[in-house]
């Protein structure tokens, strides 16, 4: 009997199970599970014991790239990251970047990428398709997905810093970014009908990845398409900010 493929969902929101980003994330995972033989594990980064990186870079001097600190949850997390078939980083956009909890973990696992030895990006048209590092410990065929939600509509603009960061680390072809716009207002003001519309799109995306082994640009564009029209969304997001303190579950 073939071994089930492993999906690892790294939840980087400090809201943990209440994260709005988990709505599209779970739908995407459901699409995978319903169309393939998978087992899924969720790790809530905010609940892990993760000590900050000391910046010594001694991990790059060890053959296995491990950190000298062994008395927290990072060794366990690192092992799961290496051995999963699909790794989904699920996170809200925080000031045009990743949440602090996710950054602290990424700093601690820098030994998973090839050390910097003076290498340069390729020149010319393929420059941004190359990387300065690349993973040196990764299961063959592993797929890395950044599934992130935000309040914005202009996702090409607000996700540019994240794209540049991961292009340099992993290369343009080393990961897939799926940005979910308008999520905060959708979560709080969208209602069940619109949330079900969103779930349907993300299940379809997960199903495509499970059945074809990749995500087409058409599938990504569909998942990233805003639910609300621009005029309706301006009204909704204004209401959300104005009545931010009306909901106990907002914080």
Secondary structure, 3 states (H helix, E strand, C coil): CCCCEEEEEEECCCCHHHCCHHHHHHHHHHHHHCCCCEEEEEEEHHHCCCCCCCCCCHHHHCCCCCCCCCCCCHHHHHHHHHHCCEEEEEEECECCECCHHHHHHHHHCHHHECCCCCCCCCCHHHHHHCCCCCECCCCCCCEEEEEEECCCCCHHHHCHHHHHHHHHHHCCCCCEEEEECCHHHHHHHCHHHHHHHHHHHHHHHHHHHHHHCCCCHHHHHHHHCCCCCHHHHHHHHHHHHHCHHHCHHHC
